[in-house]
Amino acid sequence: MSIGSNIRRFREERKLTQEQVAEKIGVSFQAVSSWERDEYKPDTEKLIRLAEVFDVSVSVLVEDKQGVFKTKDAIYNWEHMKTYVKTTAKALGLTQTSWALDFAVKAHKDQKRKKSDVPYIYHPLNLACHALALDIKEDDVIAACLLHDVVEDCGVTPADLPVDDDTRELVRLLTHEKTTPENRDAVLKSYYAAIAKNPKAALIKCLDRCNNITTMSWGLSRDRIFRMIKETEEYFPKLLKVIKSEPRYNNAAWLLTYQIESTLDVYKRLL
């Protein structure tokens, strides 16, 4: 697709008129019209402003090969992951994980991942499967992976969870307080400092971040992606160091570090 076709497509997807785009960019609507007809091309400054208005990268605006690749919102079927976790929990005697699985599926019922039709339960199941793939078979860790968002998103309290006190504490540590632009930095600093004191919570948070950054391209705006990258680079090296300090998590620390850093590097190059 041409630059003009891309400009028109993004404008229409965001339900903006040529006049509205022109006002935001600081040009006439005739200029926008001429860009969309490919009579003229916007200069670099205008391309940057258009990218900001449409909340996309400049490279996406100038890309002429849209639709070449097919993308997936979900790599694995959530019901298959559920069956895997359930059968693994039974085989290993992970009773809390079995209880947590049923609770999480019910709590997240009808919830979807941002900007998709993917059931939300896909996310906690992904964490549980990721942990098991790293050969982590601790009942409280897998159970907390499944429950890590229920207090934050489903209107329940830690006391409602069908698990022991240690697992409830992991979920409590992982529950993120709502923030405002004014208190965000202070809340994040306190939140990550508390998690860093608990290697299991640090491990689960890194698993959570791995899944979130691999799906943020379709679930977050461009500004939120920038914010996610900065937050990850500021707080997660310490969490990864905490994980690595635990001998039983050494291999997991290496793989999580590689996934987080390599994924961020890809985003930074594309942005």
C-alpha positions, 0 to 999 in steps of 0.5 A: 500500500502507498503512503497515501493509502496508509494515511487514509486507512488509519484516518478512517479506522480512527473515525477522523475527517480530513479536516480533523487530521489537518487541524491536528497536524497544522495544515489545510485539509487540501494538503491531507487530501493530496497526501491520500491521493498520492499527489504529494508526500508529507515531509518528515516532520509531517510524517512524525506528526501523523504517526503521533495522531494515529498512534503508530510508528512512522515505518508503518505509515510508509510501509508499502507491504501491508498484509504480507504476513499473517499475525496471531493474537494467541499462539496456543488454544487456552482450553488446551493449556487449561487441560495441560495445567489440570493434568500436570497438576494432578500428576504432580499432586499440585492441589492448590494449582487445581483449585486456583485453575478452576477459580481463575477460569470462573473469575475471568469468565467473559473477560477479553485481552485488550483490543482482541477477542482472546479470552483473558484466561489465556494470559494467566494460563500462559504464565502457568505453562511458561513456568512449567516449561521452565521446570518450575513445579512449585504448587504456590508459584503455579497457583499464584501465576493463575491467580495473579490478576483476579484481585486486581481485575475481578472484584475479589480479595485475597481472603476469597482465594482457595489457597494457603497464606503463602500463595495469597501473599504472592497474589497480594504482592502482584496486585497492582494499585490503580494509578494516576499520572500524579502518583504513578512513579511513587506507586510503581517504586513501592510496588516493585520494591515489595516484589523484589523482596520475594524471589517467587513474586519476582519470578511470577512478575517476570513471567507476567512481563514476558507475556505482556511485552510479547502481546503489547503490539496489538493490545497497547497504544504506541505511547503505552508501548514506550511507557512499558519499555521504560518501566521494564528497563527501569525495574526488571533488571533488579527482579531478574537479579533476585531470581538469579540469586536463587540457585533453583531459578538460575536457568529460568533467570537466564531464559527470562532475561533473554526473552525480555531483553530481546523482545524489547530490542525488537520493539525499539528497532521497529519504533 
